[in-house]
Amino acid sequence: MTPTLPEILQGNFMALAAPVTPEMAGDFMAARVGVIAMLNLLCAQEAERGTSAAILESRAIAALLVGATGYGIAVPAPVDDLVPAAIDAHNASMRRSLIALHEAAEDCGDADLDARILALYAAMAEGRKLSLPQLPAAA
């Protein structure tokens, strides 16, 4: 399961809103807040470019699917809904079609299509990369 941005932020809210018990003091609380801060930083990066990455991925997948005639893999219909959840759902559908195409290409021994799909996977991973900054040293 891949949690969505709203699910992560809701979890962070719940973690911060929960009452603090004596067992949660000290190092445990510092680590907990540190993890929540890191998740918020990653969420900010995802909010900044995640939807754009999903749209670009879906377009690239569609182009590959349309160009791969003879495999019988349908291109999922595009969505007009600009809500990030709808875009992510469409992107997930596109990815399932890409995986089906990749399996078919491997079964047929289509090395050229396999290489193009692997290159697309690499480009998609690069487009989704999140980065952590250098964190301050503990005092």
PLY file of the C-alpha trace (Angstrom):
ply
format ascii 1.0
element vertex 139
property float x
property float y
property float z
element edge 138
property int vertex1
property int vertex2
end_header
0.00 0.00 0.00
1.22 3.46 -0.84
-0.30 6.09 1.43
-1.55 9.25 -0.19
-0.37 12.70 0.74
-3.59 13.47 2.68
-3.30 10.16 4.57
0.27 10.91 5.64
-0.63 14.43 6.75
-3.67 13.13 8.66
-1.42 10.59 10.38
1.01 13.36 11.31
-1.88 15.37 12.75
-3.05 12.40 14.82
0.49 11.74 16.07
0.88 15.35 17.17
-2.65 15.64 18.59
-2.38 12.50 20.74
-1.89 13.19 24.44
1.70 12.78 25.65
2.26 10.11 28.28
5.22 10.00 30.68
6.72 7.11 28.67
6.85 9.36 25.60
9.21 11.92 27.12
12.85 12.48 26.27
14.54 10.71 23.38
11.36 8.93 22.27
9.49 12.22 21.85
12.44 13.86 20.09
12.63 10.94 17.64
8.86 10.99 17.12
8.83 14.70 16.32
11.86 14.20 14.04
10.04 11.53 12.03
6.94 13.72 11.75
9.08 16.64 10.61
10.78 14.45 7.99
7.43 13.19 6.72
6.17 16.78 6.47
9.25 17.74 4.46
8.74 14.82 2.06
5.03 15.69 1.83
5.94 19.25 0.86
8.12 17.94 -1.97
5.38 15.58 -3.13
2.78 18.37 -2.99
5.10 20.57 -5.06
5.64 18.17 -7.92
3.80 14.87 -7.38
0.71 15.67 -9.44
2.82 17.04 -12.28
4.96 13.89 -12.20
1.85 11.69 -12.35
0.53 13.59 -15.37
3.86 13.40 -17.19
4.15 9.68 -16.40
0.63 9.00 -17.65
1.37 10.81 -20.92
4.62 8.89 -21.42
2.93 5.58 -20.64
0.08 6.38 -23.04
2.57 7.16 -25.81
4.33 3.85 -25.22
1.05 1.91 -25.13
-0.21 3.54 -28.34
3.10 2.80 -30.06
3.11 -0.85 -28.97
0.59 -2.19 -31.45
-0.14 -5.88 -31.52
-0.06 -6.49 -27.79
-3.73 -5.81 -27.12
-3.11 -3.58 -24.12
-5.74 -0.86 -23.91
-4.88 2.70 -23.02
-7.02 3.80 -20.06
-9.22 6.77 -20.86
-7.81 10.10 -19.68
-9.43 11.93 -16.80
-10.72 15.48 -16.85
-10.80 15.71 -13.07
-7.98 17.89 -11.76
-8.24 16.60 -8.18
-4.89 14.99 -7.27
-6.61 11.80 -6.08
-8.27 11.34 -9.49
-4.99 12.01 -11.28
-3.23 9.49 -9.01
-5.95 6.88 -9.64
-5.60 7.35 -13.41
-1.82 7.13 -13.10
-2.16 3.86 -11.17
-4.36 2.49 -13.95
-1.79 3.56 -16.53
0.97 1.86 -14.55
-1.02 -1.40 -14.41
-1.35 -1.26 -18.20
2.38 -0.58 -18.51
3.16 -3.60 -16.33
0.86 -5.76 -18.50
2.65 -4.49 -21.61
6.03 -5.18 -20.04
4.99 -8.74 -19.19
3.76 -9.25 -22.76
6.98 -7.83 -24.21
9.07 -10.13 -22.05
6.93 -13.14 -22.99
7.41 -12.35 -26.69
11.13 -11.61 -26.30
10.71 -8.06 -27.61
14.07 -6.69 -26.43
13.53 -3.25 -28.00
10.20 -2.67 -26.23
11.61 -4.12 -23.02
14.48 -1.61 -23.16
12.10 1.30 -23.81
9.93 0.27 -20.86
12.94 -0.06 -18.57
14.10 3.41 -19.65
10.62 4.74 -18.84
10.73 3.12 -15.40
14.07 4.86 -14.75
12.70 8.22 -15.92
9.60 7.77 -13.76
11.73 6.98 -10.70
13.89 10.04 -11.35
10.78 12.23 -11.65
9.48 10.97 -8.29
12.74 11.33 -6.39
12.45 13.04 -3.01
15.46 14.32 -1.14
16.35 14.78 2.48
18.46 17.79 3.44
21.43 17.60 5.74
19.90 17.49 9.19
21.41 19.45 12.07
23.56 17.45 14.46
22.04 16.59 17.83
23.34 18.67 20.69
0 1
1 2
2 3
3 4
4 5
5 6
6 7
7 8
8 9
9 10
10 11
11 12
12 13
13 14
14 15
15 16
16 17
17 18
18 19
19 20
20 21
21 22
22 23
23 24
24 25
25 26
26 27
27 28
28 29
29 30
30 31
31 32
32 33
33 34
34 35
35 36
36 37
37 38
38 39
39 40
40 41
41 42
42 43
43 44
44 45
45 46
46 47
47 48
48 49
49 50
50 51
51 52
52 53
53 54
54 55
55 56
56 57
57 58
58 59
59 60
60 61
61 62
62 63
63 64
64 65
65 66
66 67
67 68
68 69
69 70
70 71
71 72
72 73
73 74
74 75
75 76
76 77
77 78
78 79
79 80
80 81
81 82
82 83
83 84
84 85
85 86
86 87
87 88
88 89
89 90
90 91
91 92
92 93
93 94
94 95
95 96
96 97
97 98
98 99
99 100
100 101
101 102
102 103
103 104
104 105
105 106
106 107
107 108
108 109
109 110
110 111
111 112
112 113
113 114
114 115
115 116
116 117
117 118
118 119
119 120
120 121
121 122
122 123
123 124
124 125
125 126
126 127
127 128
128 129
129 130
130 131
131 132
132 133
133 134
134 135
135 136
136 137
137 138
